């Protein structure tokens, strides 16, 4: 769907993108991660046709970049939902939606039909005729998302769509994005909330020092960095003597977290859980609880920037 080959981009003497290469499949939801200033916004502006680049190549649906964006109809295949609110507070929800629909060239009838459908899906029928400034931040964010997909684009850029909103409205946005995924829309998603990525995204790309430093699924990246898992076993009575526990399973490191909590950490800790349980029971302890700590995308991101 989108092929990016060795793309560079500078602002004055500062080179922001230093040879970015990335292939995004049709219908894929990609998490584009990076620290502030890493170049995420620059890359999104390039892919949405807002700015040009100096070197490299970009193609969309096998069509070269300049040729793709020289056709007006192709621009309507792209949707953008910026982090900053791009709506008019003095207008009602319906007026905002009609305004953005008209910019996409949709007829009033088409806008009305899609507005009714999407407000129904999102449970926001009641705010249709309310002015935007009277709505909560969460409601405004959802309306902004609605305006960005009103023309039913093939490619959608979502720039931190859940930042600053409550969990109820976040859940609505997550559910709505899942509905969009069913429509085979290619989504590029930026966020600093790593916990939401596994719920939404198929692949993860980390932008660092002007290049894509890492790419893959969450589990592929965990395997690449060989991040450690931890297994905590709570037993029925305090453990006063750990002899026979600390060296029994050499693949993992043993430590006593509390009087009744024993822990083993290491890359293979999770797969060794049956052996760990059997060891604890062989020492005469009754297992009352087991807790597994798995590496997360946040751990991966930190490792990638150390």
CORBEL-V51137 format. One record per backbone hydrogen bond with DSSP energy under -1.0 kcal/mol. CO is the residue of the C=O (numbers start at 1). NH is the residue of the N-H. If there is no record, write none. Layout:
BEGIN
co=<CO/CO>
nh=<NH/NH>
END
This chain:
BEGIN
co=<1/2/3/4/5/7/7/8/9/9/11/14/17/20/22/24/25/28/29/29/30/31/33/35/39/40/41/42/43/44/45/45/46/55/57/58/59/60/63/64/65/66/71/74/75/77/77/79/81/88/89/91/92/93/94/95/96/97/98/99/100/101/102/107/108/109/110/111/112/113/114/115/116/117/118/119/124/125/127/128/130/131/132/136/137/138/139/140/141/142/143/144/145/149/154/155/156/157/158/160/162/166/167/168/169/170/171/172/173/174/175/176/177/178/180/180/181/186/187/188/189/190/192/193/197/197/203/204/205/206/206/208/210/211/211/214/216/217/218/219/220/221/222/229/230/231/232/233/234/234/242/242/249/253/255/259/260/261/261/262/263/264/265/266/266/268/270/272/273/274/275/276/277/278/280/281/286/289/291/293/296/297/298/299/300/303>
nh=<61/24/59/22/57/19/20/54/16/17/14/11/9/7/4/2/28/187/202/203/189/205/207/38/43/44/45/46/47/48/50/51/49/8/5/65/3/63/60/68/69/70/74/77/78/154/155/157/159/91/133/132/96/97/98/99/100/101/102/103/104/106/105/111/112/113/114/115/116/117/118/119/120/121/122/124/127/128/130/94/93/134/135/140/141/142/143/144/145/146/147/148/149/152/186/79/188/81/190/163/165/170/171/172/173/174/175/176/177/178/179/180/181/182/183/185/184/156/30/158/32/160/194/196/200/201/31/216/33/213/214/211/18/208/213/206/204/221/222/223/224/225/227/266/293/264/291/262/288/289/245/246/252/265/263/239/235/257/258/233/255/231/253/229/269/272/273/276/277/278/279/280/281/282/285/284/236/234/232/230/300/301/302/303/304/306>
END
